[in-house]
Amino acid sequence: MKNYDIIFFDIDDTLFDFTKSEQEAFSKVFDKYNLLNSLKLYEKSYQEISKVLWRDVESGKVSLVELGPERFRRLFLEHELEIDAVVFNQDYLGFLGEQTHLVQGAEKVIRGLSHKRLAVITNGYTDVQTSRIHHSPLEGTFEHIIISESTGFQKPQTGIFDYAFNKLQITEKANVLIVGDSLTSDIQGGMNYGIDTCWFNSQHKENNTTLTPTYEINKLESLLEIIK
């Protein structure tokens, strides 16, 4: 155990169940456009498209603003659907902002660490992420909610960590831990910045990268055993 004073949490698939949230939002927006009949087909295509685009966002090839409508533009082009991708994306994000499904143990862990300085550092859209937290049991538990769209930087870029450290007026990196599910975003970002990292690997995935997290956990509650 180590005496960390400040813990940064990722949001999607770390504290919030993004898969479930995305599926519900996806279902609602396609229902709005009367396209539920082929939902499974669209979902499969969308996942493949989205995965590529999010990697491009992390590497700086595509901006977050571009990603939103571009994923649906590619989807509609593939399935020959004549729908305005910009408007559709706005509708989708609106439904996504309503989803507050927490990962098992998330509320217990956050309450159990209430004596620490807790903050969020997440890639994503400001309105969506703040809405999800605001309407969840985690509302009011974070000192700051730092979102890539608001900062102009994405994890793993060091700029978003500079922003976070400045916001929280942190001067000592040794007392800071970042917890997240993504090796290429959360863990890479934390390692780049010189802070300890905790990989939340709930799916027991193989680490096929050269990255070595400080800690690896499969259940979120295990974090309480790490933090003194």
WONOR-V989760 format. One record per residue. N is the residue number from 1. RES is the residue in three letters. PHI is phi as a letter, one per 20 degrees, with the letter a starting at -180 (* if undefined). PSI is psi in degrees with one decimal (NA if undefined). Layout:
n:N res:RES phi:PHI psi:PSI
n:N res:RES phi:PHI psi:PSI
This chain:
n:1 res:MET phi:* psi:147.0
n:2 res:LYS phi:c psi:149.2
n:3 res:ASN phi:e psi:77.1
n:4 res:TYR phi:f psi:135.6
n:5 res:ASP phi:e psi:-30.2
n:6 res:ILE phi:c psi:128.8
n:7 res:ILE phi:c psi:123.3
n:8 res:PHE phi:e psi:132.4
n:9 res:PHE phi:d psi:135.7
n:10 res:ASP phi:f psi:162.9
n:11 res:ILE phi:d psi:-64.2
n:12 res:ASP phi:f psi:123.7
n:13 res:ASP phi:m psi:17.8
n:14 res:THR phi:d psi:-57.5
n:15 res:LEU phi:d psi:-35.4
n:16 res:PHE phi:d psi:141.4
n:17 res:ASP phi:f psi:94.6
n:18 res:PHE phi:f psi:-34.7
n:19 res:THR phi:g psi:-47.2
n:20 res:LYS phi:f psi:-42.0
n:21 res:SER phi:f psi:-44.3
n:22 res:GLU phi:f psi:-42.0
n:23 res:GLN phi:f psi:-43.0
n:24 res:GLU phi:f psi:-43.4
n:25 res:ALA phi:f psi:-39.7
n:26 res:PHE phi:f psi:-45.0
n:27 res:SER phi:f psi:-41.9
n:28 res:LYS phi:f psi:-41.2
n:29 res:VAL phi:f psi:-36.5
n:30 res:PHE phi:f psi:-28.5
n:31 res:ASP phi:f psi:-41.3
n:32 res:LYS phi:g psi:-33.9
n:33 res:TYR phi:e psi:13.1
n:34 res:ASN phi:l psi:44.6
n:35 res:LEU phi:c psi:27.4
n:36 res:LEU phi:f psi:-24.1
n:37 res:ASN phi:g psi:-35.3
n:38 res:SER phi:d psi:29.2
n:39 res:LEU phi:g psi:-45.7
n:40 res:LYS phi:f psi:-39.5
n:41 res:LEU phi:f psi:-45.7
n:42 res:TYR phi:f psi:-39.5
n:43 res:GLU phi:f psi:-44.6
n:44 res:LYS phi:f psi:-46.3
n:45 res:SER phi:f psi:-42.8
n:46 res:TYR phi:f psi:-43.3
n:47 res:GLN phi:g psi:-42.6
n:48 res:GLU phi:f psi:-43.2
n:49 res:ILE phi:f psi:-46.6
n:50 res:SER phi:f psi:-39.7
n:51 res:LYS phi:g psi:-44.0
n:52 res:VAL phi:f psi:-45.5
n:53 res:LEU phi:f psi:-38.1
n:54 res:TRP phi:f psi:-34.1
n:55 res:ARG phi:f psi:-37.8
n:56 res:ASP phi:f psi:-33.5
n:57 res:VAL phi:f psi:-46.2
n:58 res:GLU phi:f psi:-34.3
n:59 res:SER phi:e psi:-4.3
n:60 res:GLY phi:n psi:7.2
n:61 res:LYS phi:f psi:-29.0
n:62 res:VAL phi:c psi:140.1
n:63 res:SER phi:e psi:160.6
n:64 res:LEU phi:f psi:-36.6
n:65 res:VAL phi:f psi:-40.6
n:66 res:GLU phi:f psi:-36.6
n:67 res:LEU phi:g psi:-45.8
n:68 res:GLY phi:g psi:-68.0
n:69 res:PRO phi:f psi:-26.7
n:70 res:GLU phi:f psi:-37.9
n:71 res:ARG phi:f psi:-37.9
n:72 res:PHE phi:e psi:-31.4
n:73 res:ARG phi:g psi:-44.4
n:74 res:ARG phi:f psi:-39.0
n:75 res:LEU phi:f psi:-47.0
n:76 res:PHE phi:f psi:-34.2
n:77 res:LEU phi:f psi:-41.8
n:78 res:GLU phi:f psi:-36.4
n:79 res:HIS phi:d psi:11.3
n:80 res:GLU phi:l psi:49.9
n:81 res:LEU phi:d psi:131.0
n:82 res:GLU phi:e psi:83.6
n:83 res:ILE phi:c psi:141.6
n:84 res:ASP phi:f psi:110.6
n:85 res:ALA phi:f psi:-32.5
n:86 res:VAL phi:f psi:-48.4
n:87 res:VAL phi:f psi:-41.6
n:88 res:PHE phi:f psi:-42.7
n:89 res:ASN phi:f psi:-39.9
n:90 res:GLN phi:f psi:-42.4
n:91 res:ASP phi:f psi:-42.9
n:92 res:TYR phi:f psi:-46.8
n:93 res:LEU phi:f psi:-33.5
n:94 res:GLY phi:f psi:-45.0
n:95 res:PHE phi:f psi:-36.8
n:96 res:LEU phi:f psi:-36.2
n:97 res:GLY phi:f psi:-14.8
n:98 res:GLU phi:e psi:-10.9
n:99 res:GLN phi:e psi:127.5
n:100 res:THR phi:c psi:32.6
n:101 res:HIS phi:f psi:119.5
n:102 res:LEU phi:e psi:150.0
n:103 res:VAL phi:f psi:145.9
n:104 res:GLN phi:g psi:127.8
n:105 res:GLY phi:n psi:-5.9
n:106 res:ALA phi:f psi:-49.5
n:107 res:GLU phi:f psi:-40.4
n:108 res:LYS phi:f psi:-44.4
n:109 res:VAL phi:f psi:-46.5
n:110 res:ILE phi:f psi:-41.7
n:111 res:ARG phi:f psi:-37.0
n:112 res:GLY phi:f psi:-18.6
n:113 res:LEU phi:d psi:20.1
n:114 res:SER phi:f psi:-16.4
n:115 res:HIS phi:e psi:-4.4
n:116 res:LYS phi:d psi:167.6
n:117 res:ARG phi:e psi:115.6
n:118 res:LEU phi:d psi:138.8
n:119 res:ALA phi:b psi:158.7
n:120 res:VAL phi:d psi:137.7
n:121 res:ILE phi:c psi:106.9
n:122 res:THR phi:c psi:145.8
n:123 res:ASN phi:e psi:142.7
n:124 res:GLY phi:q psi:-171.4
n:125 res:TYR phi:e psi:133.6
n:126 res:THR phi:g psi:-51.4
n:127 res:ASP phi:f psi:-40.8
n:128 res:VAL phi:f psi:-51.0
n:129 res:GLN phi:f psi:-41.3
n:130 res:THR phi:f psi:-36.6
n:131 res:SER phi:f psi:-43.7
n:132 res:ARG phi:f psi:-44.1
n:133 res:ILE phi:f psi:-42.8
n:134 res:HIS phi:g psi:-37.0
n:135 res:HIS phi:e psi:6.9
n:136 res:SER phi:d psi:171.1
n:137 res:PRO phi:f psi:-8.5
n:138 res:LEU phi:e psi:0.6
n:139 res:GLU phi:g psi:130.0
n:140 res:GLY phi:n psi:5.0
n:141 res:THR phi:e psi:-8.5
n:142 res:PHE phi:d psi:139.5
n:143 res:GLU phi:f psi:-41.0
n:144 res:HIS phi:b psi:148.7
n:145 res:ILE phi:d psi:105.7
n:146 res:ILE phi:d psi:118.0
n:147 res:ILE phi:c psi:136.3
n:148 res:SER phi:g psi:-39.8
n:149 res:GLU phi:g psi:-34.9
n:150 res:SER phi:f psi:-25.3
n:151 res:THR phi:e psi:-23.7
n:152 res:GLY phi:n psi:3.8
n:153 res:PHE phi:c psi:152.0
n:154 res:GLN phi:d psi:144.2
n:155 res:LYS phi:f psi:135.7
n:156 res:PRO phi:e psi:15.6
n:157 res:GLN phi:f psi:140.4
n:158 res:THR phi:f psi:-21.8
n:159 res:GLY phi:g psi:-37.2
n:160 res:ILE phi:f psi:-28.3
n:161 res:PHE phi:f psi:-37.0
n:162 res:ASP phi:g psi:-45.1
n:163 res:TYR phi:g psi:-46.0
n:164 res:ALA phi:f psi:-45.2
n:165 res:PHE phi:f psi:-38.7
n:166 res:ASN phi:f psi:-42.0
n:167 res:LYS phi:f psi:-41.2
n:168 res:LEU phi:e psi:0.7
n:169 res:GLN phi:l psi:50.1
n:170 res:ILE phi:e psi:132.6
n:171 res:THR phi:d psi:-14.9
n:172 res:GLU phi:c psi:111.2
n:173 res:LYS phi:f psi:-25.7
n:174 res:ALA phi:f psi:-20.9
n:175 res:ASN phi:e psi:13.0
n:176 res:VAL phi:d psi:139.0
n:177 res:LEU phi:c psi:138.4
n:178 res:ILE phi:d psi:135.4
n:179 res:VAL phi:d psi:126.2
n:180 res:GLY phi:a psi:165.8
n:181 res:ASP phi:e psi:-14.2
n:182 res:SER phi:d psi:121.8
n:183 res:LEU phi:f psi:-41.7
n:184 res:THR phi:f psi:-18.2
n:185 res:SER phi:d psi:-66.7
n:186 res:ASP phi:f psi:-51.7
n:187 res:ILE phi:f psi:-46.1
n:188 res:GLN phi:g psi:-44.0
n:189 res:GLY phi:f psi:-45.3
n:190 res:GLY phi:f psi:-43.0
n:191 res:MET phi:f psi:-40.9
n:192 res:ASN phi:g psi:-34.2
n:193 res:TYR phi:e psi:-9.1
n:194 res:GLY phi:n psi:29.0
n:195 res:ILE phi:d psi:158.6
n:196 res:ASP phi:f psi:151.2
n:197 res:THR phi:c psi:148.0
n:198 res:CYS phi:c psi:113.9
n:199 res:TRP phi:e psi:115.1
n:200 res:PHE phi:e psi:97.3
n:201 res:ASN phi:d psi:70.6
n:202 res:SER phi:f psi:-22.3
n:203 res:GLN phi:e psi:4.6
n:204 res:HIS phi:l psi:45.2
n:205 res:LYS phi:f psi:153.8
n:206 res:GLU phi:f psi:140.0
n:207 res:ASN phi:e psi:98.4
n:208 res:ASN phi:e psi:18.3
n:209 res:THR phi:d psi:179.9
n:210 res:THR phi:e psi:5.6
n:211 res:LEU phi:e psi:138.9
n:212 res:THR phi:c psi:100.0
n:213 res:PRO phi:f psi:153.8
n:214 res:THR phi:f psi:-40.0
n:215 res:TYR phi:c psi:157.0
n:216 res:GLU phi:c psi:128.6
n:217 res:ILE phi:c psi:151.6
n:218 res:ASN phi:d psi:-20.8
n:219 res:LYS phi:c psi:137.4
n:220 res:LEU phi:f psi:-33.4
n:221 res:GLU phi:f psi:-21.7
n:222 res:SER phi:f psi:-18.6
n:223 res:LEU phi:f psi:-31.0
n:224 res:LEU phi:f psi:-23.0
n:225 res:GLU phi:e psi:-22.7
n:226 res:ILE phi:e psi:-40.7
n:227 res:ILE phi:e psi:122.9
n:228 res:LYS phi:f psi:NA
